[in-house]
């Protein structure tokens, strides 16, 4: 079954088309990386799929629930980790996770599980605003995992993290593969290449190419993934 | 469940902010003591505790608008609200979650203010309980005004609107420091067209045991509170999903 089915999803702001007739299916358990230069429409796509922005046209179904007409049901099974760190600053790390567990009706034990999974136990009683940027980001991602979502949107999850923290987080994300459908946006090409089952390249609101890293390299006739991205995204952006 | 979890979060955020505690509980007390000291040193009766205490109890509630407005505006300006907006929380969950934690603060604030007035010489009576109860619609009104401002404006604008404009409007137009009939005319008419003076008059009527006057004031303030809250709910719901 497709966990995410995108059907002609379009978003316009004042006549300017930001996302243009997006068509895509993502099976349950797949990690799909959405790549593109700034302004390509990645974040707007994530916002529409997260029911935060109403599509101008088209629809998307998350585990069969329309983001247009069944957004409440869709919200029960999705979680999002926004591009900016999204934590309650005055609450401790544990309290932030308890909040999310309460919102999704999950038991308190789930909080402990996620804290262990992301190595947050040592910071459990520390207020979020006093955590370092890296730990705040990790907490922000943990908050998305508390509900054990069937569909997860990770919008630039490792932005601003150091190499070690990024690699640790990759391990966590890899652990989710197989049972959670994930759309990940990132500017780190090696992240997409290393983690994603399939990769989509967006330019000017349109999905220009979709495939595995190897398939995209073959399509572009390049050896490195960076050259592949430049060839596919740059060529289309210039055209 | 969702609303309760969110209300719990807001309660913690509010009570962990020392400025909230100072302005919520301390500032009205400072005003009450100051005005009482002035009264003791002037030969005319301008700041009698019977009129001053209910008025300052109402004035203290204006800070609830600032607290609720800042809380919602700060959440809106961060990605935190986007995260929750993508959850199954409804607009009602959000607004009740913001509103309910402030109600015990309102009751506590009124109780502290009235207790201080008793310590300063206001006779202890059962009517004080009626005063505290009569202030609940005003508390709801100020919280709703804060929610409305927080829904429409950013935290800096909310600080200006609820922290400066609303406190001044209430201070001048609620008849706390002087009898509005002394000014009369358009000023008095404008003041009585707004709910603030009715909140203060209702509290004064409760303290005086003027039960005939109380319902009219309470109904008017309650109607304003309901209208502002309804508007806040409609606008907040619209802002939850970008169109």
Interface residues (C-beta under 8 A of the other chain):
Chain A: X47 X50 X51 X52 X53 X54 X71 X72 X75 X76 X78 X79 X80 X81 X82 X83 X84 X85 X86 X87 X88 X89 X90 X91 X95 X98 X99 X100 X101 X102 X103 X104 X105 X140 X143 X144 X147
Chain B: X1 X2 X4 X5 X6 X8 X9 X12 X13 X16 X17 X78 X79 X80 X82 X83 X84 X85 X86 X87 X88 X89 X90 X241 X242 X243
